[in-house]
Amino acid sequence: MDAFEEAGPEALVRGIVLPDPVPSHPLLEGKAEIGRGEYSIVFDKGDGERVYKVVSSPADYFLLTADDRPQGRHFPIVHVDHGVIGRAQSGYLFHLLEMEKLYPLAPQSSSAALALRLAALYWEACRQWSRLGADMGRIALHQIATGPTEFQGSMHEALRALDEFVEGYQVLPDLLHADNLMMRKDGTLVFSDPVFIA
C-alpha cells in the first residue's frame, strides 16, 4: 500500500485559498465576501438569490460559461458573464460572473448523504487507479459515470456530462473538497466547483 492509499480522502482536500486582493469593479463595491477558494472569490449580491463570483481558473470559467458546458439540474446557473476584470497573481484572467446563490450542504440532509456517498465512491476509484498519478481522478470519474452505478436519473446524467467535460477540456475532477459540492435552497445537490487545472 502506498502513501496515497494510506492517507484517506482528506489527503486530497486542499486548504489553499486565492491570495489575491479583491479586484476593483463597480459591481463589487460594498459587497460582502462570503467565500474564497483556490481560484475564486464569492460575494453576496444582496438580493438573497444571486452572488458575484470572481474566477481565475480557466477550468472554472469554461465549466460555467462554455457553450458545451455541462448543464442541468446539478450544475450552477450563471445569469451574466460580466467579462474580464483583471489578472490574478497566477497569471490567469479574473472573470466576473453573476450566478445563483448556492449553500453549504446541510448536515444530515439527503444532499449531504448523496455527496458523502459520491465522494466515498470517487475516493475508492481513485485508490484503485492511484498508480496512474494525475490521471487517476479522470479515470475514477469515468468509472463512476459509465460503469454500473447506484446513481440514477439526473445525478447519473450529471456525472456523465461532467465526465465528458473533463475529457473534452483535459481538466481534472475534484469531488472530495467540501465546497465543491453544494446545494440549492430546495436541497438539490450541485457540482459547484468540480474541476481544476493540475
Phi, psi and omega in degrees: 000129180271176184299324179298312182296325181286332190290325184087171186298333180295345179293333182267349183283114183272135178262013183283137174235153181302121184277350187294148170291163179295127178294147180282128176198138182305325181291339183264349181299126178077002181273140181280131174285124182245355178191152179211130178241195182293328183230014185209160174227134182244136181236142176286123179290332177102000181256001180079354184241332186230161174229162168259130179238121175265118181244141178246340182279128174303327179299313179296317182298314179295319179302325185267341188229342184298147179301327182259023180292157174293135179227166179129189188304328188256016178238148183297149176263122176258125182270318183215135170261109182275002173091191183281133180233017178150193181225135179283164176300335178291343184101344178285153177285146171271128174245140179254120181242144173252120188218172180297149177278128177246163186232152174300153180295128179285127179305144179069005179278163178294328177295318178296318179297318178296317179297318179296320179294317178298314179299320179295316178295319178297315179300315180298319178293321177299318178299320181298324184253018187300332181289351178269006175064229186300334181283351185300322181296317178299314182293320179298314179298316180300319179298316180290322185284328188247345180271185174302133186218154174272353180272130185238170172057227187295329179291319177295318177298320179295319178296320178294318179295319178295319177300316179295320178296313180302316179291316183295323183259000179051048173251175181250141178280151175219098181250017183253332183287135187304322184278357181276348174234119182231190181217158172275173177303327182278003177093000180293129176289134182231134173282093187280320180213065189272008182224159174206170177256133182293000000 
